Amino acid sequence: MDATVDRDAWGVPHLTAADPLALAYLQGQNAATDRAWQLELQHHRSLGSSAAFLGPEALSWDTFARQARLDDTAQRCWEQLDGHTRSWISAYVDGVNHTLPAAGSSAPEFAATGLTPTQWQPWAPLSNWLAIHILFAGFPTKLWREHVARHLGDDFLNLFNAEGPATAGSNGWLIPGSKTATGTPIIAGDPHRYVESPGVYQQIRLTCPEYDVIGLAVPGVPGIAHFGHTGTVAWAITNAMADYQDLYAEQLRRTDSGVEALGPDGWQPTARHTEVIEVAGAESVEIEVIETARGPVIIGGVDESQAISLRYPPRVSHRLGFEALPKLLKAMTVEDIDNAVDRWVEPVNVVMAADTAGGLLHRTAGLVPTRDNTNRLRVVPAWEAAHEWQGWHDPMPRATVTDAIAMANSRGIAEPLGVDFAAPHRYNRISELLAERNDWTVGEMPLIHTDTLLGSASSLLDLLIDLKGLSPEATTLREQLLGWDRRMDATSTLASSYSALRKALVRRLAEHPAIAVLDQDLDLPDLFVPYLDTLAHTYFALESLIATDLLPEVNVTWLTQEALEEVAHRKPRGPWGDTHHLTPLHALRGPVFAPGEDHYDLEVSGDHHCVWSTSAVPGLTDTCIRASAARYAWDVADRNNSAWIVPLGSSGVLGDPHHHDQLPLWLRGELTPVIS
């Protein structure tokens, strides 16, 4: 059988080869062809060498990637894989290496940076995966809590518990056959991430005599990890919001032989070396890389005011979970999916699956350490034995599926594994919609994907009811907002006014002296400073801050009245879509549209707590930077009846006909058919 690449009307690659290894090679070739710049950028980020062409703004990430030992960890995980999985990954890497040098000529970013494609090591896909997901568990939140406790006291440790994701989240739902028109299950949803150009997911079909799978691949990684359909079983995941990474305050000292760290058993030697980071347009920078018995030091160092190490499961276990990837492609039943993800490590996910034989699955998958509860909240002292890891959470939580289920990063079955979860608004709304009928079809999944009801609006709007002494303008605006349907539609002027009111209140809260003190003493690498942004945390924790009694000096009612008056006396707002428009992120700040192409507005509906989740830079702008990185709807019994969409298109090459041909449909919340 010859290896072939066919493309459907949307440019989605359908890859066919004689065996799994030949298919993995072909997938690597295709990824390099369609996503050359994306692969090269991600590879450099995993190695900590992106500042060499991106300049000083990438230095903080490169320093972290090297000090956290991402590529070294990937190599150790690679060495622990079985021979079959290593051969399969190696075939993919061979395909990338064969194709990337020539494919780079078609991507304008290479010419813009003067970059030449580099050779991948066999473990590069694992390194890419770690670089993409190392921040998923949100360990920087522990830096924020420590910062809050230092300035406000331990009683305020959870004051900003927003029950909201700071990095990424997802919607997902499984509808059993008893609630569908066909009598067979549907799995649907959408992962929420920063919308990047090129996109983090690639629609693909992988076919060989052993299997035939459609799904959403991650360019730079073989197989289909998160969302797939083999013809007889379909699966999907959401971020479990588990807490599985710890930060340790270290005491370090130099000795004649190197650097020592104070642990529970006294002073112990560390692993230590230096590396040099090249920086475009600036002098190269030498960094010190230190690893204690807890983990790599990622903040500060032996000669600095603090030293904080990171302990994370792949570094400890030398496992990442890639054994699961080829098994997922061969899966025929939910039992096969269940067995495959048993070996999964990072990130920790909630998994749902359904098969044509009636099997249903709802479980968590990943590696979560058991340890003292304080570890889950804040930075802990490395020298106290109470904070050592004791083992792994086993068994991982799971649930029996008896009705339609929703996943939206809220507590649910993952509650024993985490601390910070999404507010329940998306979960509640999806559950409410699913319960409305018993005859759902795949074609109706966009009705759920695009629901714009803002469940979190009540906490703020309720404050308006009893306000006294309002101006006529503010009185009129209050009555309009209280009569608003609370839908964040792009065409709604009241959605726009609500957003303006929320922003004005968040700013006032963040500027109040009781909270503004948190703007001080941000002694951290640049990479982590945004995670300690007071305005952002105030935005995400608005519901909690409205309800708390920990800040009696903050008169929320008065601040709300001020905010209402401010918005009421401004120039009338246009529709929400006038300011809430998509801005895909690009490492070079490249455009969506190539020169000479027709431009169109990128206005989008939704908001952070809507099912149609579209998030802006909190408290600063309405511009959308986080949203659905893909949407999917799997008809478990009839794969040809399934549908999907990505924000831009199948190609990562600016000017290609399929670079952003799906964007107009994505903006409207529509799906394209899976042509299999």
Secondary structure as the mmCIF struct_conf table of DSSP 4:
data_model
#
loop_
_struct_conf.conf_type_id
_struct_conf.id
_struct_conf.beg_label_comp_id
_struct_conf.beg_label_asym_id
_struct_conf.beg_label_seq_id
_struct_conf.end_label_comp_id
_struct_conf.end_label_asym_id
_struct_conf.end_label_seq_id
STRN STRN1 THR A 4 ARG A 7
TURN_TY1_P TURN_TY1_P1 ALA A 9 TRP A 10
STRN STRN2 PRO A 13 THR A 16
BEND BEND1 ALA A 18 ASP A 19
HELX_RH_AL_P HELX_RH_AL_P1 PRO A 20 ASP A 34
HELX_RH_AL_P HELX_RH_AL_P2 ALA A 36 LEU A 47
TURN_TY1_P TURN_TY1_P2 GLY A 48 GLY A 48
TURN_TY1_P TURN_TY1_P3 SER A 50 SER A 50
HELX_RH_AL_P HELX_RH_AL_P3 ALA A 51 LEU A 54
HELX_RH_3T_P HELX_RH_3T_P1 PRO A 56 ALA A 58
HELX_RH_AL_P HELX_RH_AL_P4 LEU A 59 GLN A 67
TURN_TY1_P TURN_TY1_P4 ALA A 68 ARG A 69
HELX_RH_AL_P HELX_RH_AL_P5 LEU A 70 GLU A 79
TURN_TY1_P TURN_TY1_P5 GLN A 80 GLN A 80
BEND BEND2 LEU A 81 LEU A 81
HELX_RH_AL_P HELX_RH_AL_P6 GLY A 83 ALA A 103
HELX_RH_3T_P HELX_RH_3T_P2 GLY A 104 SER A 106
HELX_RH_AL_P HELX_RH_AL_P7 PRO A 108 THR A 113
TURN_TY1_P TURN_TY1_P6 GLY A 114 GLY A 114
HELX_LH_PP_P HELX_LH_PP_P1 PRO A 117 GLN A 121
TURN_TY1_P TURN_TY1_P7 PRO A 122 TRP A 123
HELX_RH_AL_P HELX_RH_AL_P8 ALA A 124 HIS A 133
TURN_TY1_P TURN_TY1_P8 ILE A 134 ALA A 137
TURN_TY1_P TURN_TY1_P9 PHE A 139 PHE A 139
HELX_RH_AL_P HELX_RH_AL_P9 PRO A 140 LEU A 152
HELX_RH_3T_P HELX_RH_3T_P3 ASP A 154 PHE A 156
TURN_TY1_P TURN_TY1_P10 LEU A 157 PHE A 160
BEND BEND3 GLU A 163 GLY A 164
BEND BEND4 ALA A 166 THR A 167
STRN STRN3 GLY A 169 ILE A 175
HELX_RH_3T_P HELX_RH_3T_P4 GLY A 177 LYS A 179
STRN STRN4 THR A 180 THR A 180
BEND BEND5 ALA A 181 THR A 184
STRN STRN5 ILE A 186 TYR A 194
STRN STRN6 GLU A 196 GLU A 196
BEND BEND6 SER A 197 PRO A 198
BEND BEND7 VAL A 200 VAL A 200
STRN STRN7 GLN A 202 CYS A 208
TURN_TY1_P TURN_TY1_P11 PRO A 209 GLU A 210
STRN STRN8 TYR A 211 ALA A 217
TURN_TY1_P TURN_TY1_P12 PRO A 219 GLY A 220
BEND BEND8 VAL A 221 VAL A 221
BEND BEND9 GLY A 223 GLY A 223
BEND BEND10 HIS A 226 HIS A 226
STRN STRN9 PHE A 227 HIS A 229
BEND BEND11 GLY A 231 THR A 232
STRN STRN10 VAL A 233 ASN A 239
STRN STRN11 ALA A 242 ALA A 242
STRN STRN12 ASP A 246 ALA A 249
STRN STRN13 LEU A 252 THR A 255
TURN_TY1_P TURN_TY1_P13 ASP A 256 SER A 257
STRN STRN14 GLY A 258 GLY A 263
TURN_TY1_P TURN_TY1_P14 PRO A 264 ASP A 265
STRN STRN15 GLY A 266 PRO A 269
STRN STRN16 ALA A 271 ILE A 277
TURN_TY1_P TURN_TY1_P15 ALA A 280 GLY A 281
BEND BEND12 ALA A 282 ALA A 282
STRN STRN17 VAL A 285 GLU A 291
BEND BEND13 ALA A 293 ARG A 294
STRN STRN18 PRO A 296 PRO A 296
STRN STRN19 VAL A 297 GLY A 300
TURN_TY1_P TURN_TY1_P16 VAL A 302 ASP A 303
BEND BEND14 GLU A 304 SER A 305
STRN STRN20 ALA A 307 ARG A 311
HELX_RH_AL_P HELX_RH_AL_P10 PRO A 313 SER A 317
BEND BEND15 HIS A 318 HIS A 318
BEND BEND16 GLY A 321 GLY A 321
TURN_TY1_P TURN_TY1_P17 PHE A 322 GLU A 323
HELX_RH_AL_P HELX_RH_AL_P11 ALA A 324 LYS A 330
BEND BEND17 THR A 333 THR A 333
HELX_RH_AL_P HELX_RH_AL_P12 VAL A 334 VAL A 341
TURN_TY1_P TURN_TY1_P18 ASP A 342 ARG A 343
BEND BEND18 GLU A 346 PRO A 347
STRN STRN21 ASN A 349 ASP A 355
TURN_TY1_P TURN_TY1_P19 THR A 356 ALA A 357
BEND BEND19 GLY A 358 GLY A 358
STRN STRN22 LEU A 360 ALA A 365
BEND BEND20 GLY A 366 GLY A 366
STRN STRN23 PRO A 369 THR A 370
HELX_RH_3T_P HELX_RH_3T_P5 ASN A 373 ARG A 376
TURN_TY1_P TURN_TY1_P20 LEU A 377 LEU A 377
BEND BEND21 ARG A 378 ARG A 378
STRN STRN24 VAL A 380 PRO A 381
TURN_TY1_P TURN_TY1_P21 ALA A 382 TRP A 383
HELX_RH_3T_P HELX_RH_3T_P6 ALA A 385 HIS A 387
BEND BEND22 GLU A 388 GLU A 388
STRN STRN25 GLY A 391 TRP A 392
BEND BEND23 PRO A 395 PRO A 395
HELX_LH_PP_P HELX_LH_PP_P2 MET A 396 PRO A 397
STRN STRN26 ARG A 398 ARG A 398
BEND BEND24 ASP A 403 ASP A 403
STRN STRN27 ILE A 405 MET A 407
BEND BEND25 ALA A 408 ARG A 411
HELX_RH_3T_P HELX_RH_3T_P7 GLY A 412 LEU A 417
STRN STRN28 GLY A 418 GLY A 418
BEND BEND26 VAL A 419 VAL A 419
TURN_TY1_P TURN_TY1_P22 PRO A 424 PRO A 424
HELX_RH_AL_P HELX_RH_AL_P13 HIS A 425 LEU A 434
TURN_TY1_P TURN_TY1_P23 ALA A 435 GLU A 436
BEND BEND27 ASN A 438 ASN A 438
STRN STRN29 TRP A 440 TRP A 440
HELX_RH_3T_P HELX_RH_3T_P8 VAL A 442 GLU A 444
HELX_RH_AL_P HELX_RH_AL_P14 MET A 445 HIS A 449
TURN_TY1_P TURN_TY1_P24 THR A 450 THR A 450
STRN STRN30 LEU A 453 LEU A 453
TURN_TY1_P TURN_TY1_P25 GLY A 455 SER A 456
HELX_RH_AL_P HELX_RH_AL_P15 ALA A 457 LEU A 464
TURN_TY1_P TURN_TY1_P26 ILE A 465 ASP A 466
BEND BEND28 GLY A 469 GLY A 469
HELX_RH_AL_P HELX_RH_AL_P16 PRO A 472 LEU A 482
TURN_TY1_P TURN_TY1_P27 GLY A 483 GLY A 483
BEND BEND29 TRP A 484 TRP A 484
STRN STRN31 ARG A 487 ARG A 487
TURN_TY1_P TURN_TY1_P28 ALA A 490 THR A 491
HELX_RH_AL_P HELX_RH_AL_P17 THR A 493 GLU A 511
BEND BEND30 HIS A 512 HIS A 512
HELX_RH_AL_P HELX_RH_AL_P18 PRO A 513 ALA A 516
HELX_RH_3T_P HELX_RH_3T_P9 VAL A 517 ASP A 519
BEND BEND31 GLN A 520 GLN A 520
BEND BEND32 LEU A 524 LEU A 524
HELX_RH_3T_P HELX_RH_3T_P10 ASP A 526 LEU A 532
HELX_RH_AL_P HELX_RH_AL_P19 THR A 534 PHE A 540
TURN_TY1_P TURN_TY1_P29 ALA A 541 ALA A 541
HELX_RH_AL_P HELX_RH_AL_P20 LEU A 542 ALA A 547
BEND BEND33 ASP A 549 LEU A 550
TURN_TY1_P TURN_TY1_P30 PRO A 552 GLU A 553
HELX_RH_AL_P HELX_RH_AL_P21 VAL A 556 ALA A 568
TURN_TY1_P TURN_TY1_P31 HIS A 569 HIS A 569
BEND BEND34 ARG A 570 ARG A 570
HELX_LH_PP_P HELX_LH_PP_P3 LYS A 571 ARG A 573
HELX_RH_3T_P HELX_RH_3T_P11 TRP A 576 ASP A 578
TURN_TY1_P TURN_TY1_P32 THR A 579 THR A 579
STRN STRN32 HIS A 581 LEU A 582
STRN STRN33 LEU A 585 LEU A 585
TURN_TY1_P TURN_TY1_P33 ALA A 587 LEU A 588
BEND BEND35 VAL A 592 PHE A 593
HELX_LH_PP_P HELX_LH_PP_P4 ALA A 594 ALA A 594
TURN_TY1_P TURN_TY1_P34 PRO A 595 GLY A 596
BEND BEND36 GLU A 597 GLU A 597
HELX_LH_PP_P HELX_LH_PP_P5 ASP A 598 HIS A 599
STRN STRN34 GLU A 603 GLU A 603
STRN STRN35 ASP A 607 ASP A 607
TURN_TY1_P TURN_TY1_P35 HIS A 608 HIS A 609
BEND BEND37 CYS A 610 TRP A 612
STRN STRN36 SER A 613 SER A 613
STRN STRN37 SER A 615 ALA A 616
BEND BEND38 VAL A 617 VAL A 617
TURN_TY1_P TURN_TY1_P36 PRO A 618 LEU A 620
STRN STRN38 CYS A 624 SER A 628
BEND BEND39 ALA A 629 ALA A 629
STRN STRN39 ARG A 631 ASP A 635
BEND BEND40 VAL A 636 ALA A 637
HELX_RH_3T_P HELX_RH_3T_P12 ARG A 639 ASN A 641
STRN STRN40 ALA A 643 ILE A 645
BEND BEND41 PRO A 647 LEU A 648
BEND BEND42 SER A 650 SER A 650
BEND BEND43 VAL A 653 VAL A 653
TURN_TY1_P TURN_TY1_P37 LEU A 654 GLY A 655
TURN_TY1_P TURN_TY1_P38 PRO A 657 HIS A 658
BEND BEND44 HIS A 659 HIS A 660
TURN_TY1_P TURN_TY1_P39 ASP A 661 GLN A 662
HELX_RH_AL_P HELX_RH_AL_P22 LEU A 663 ARG A 668
TURN_TY1_P TURN_TY1_P40 GLY A 669 GLY A 669
STRN STRN41 THR A 672 PRO A 673
#
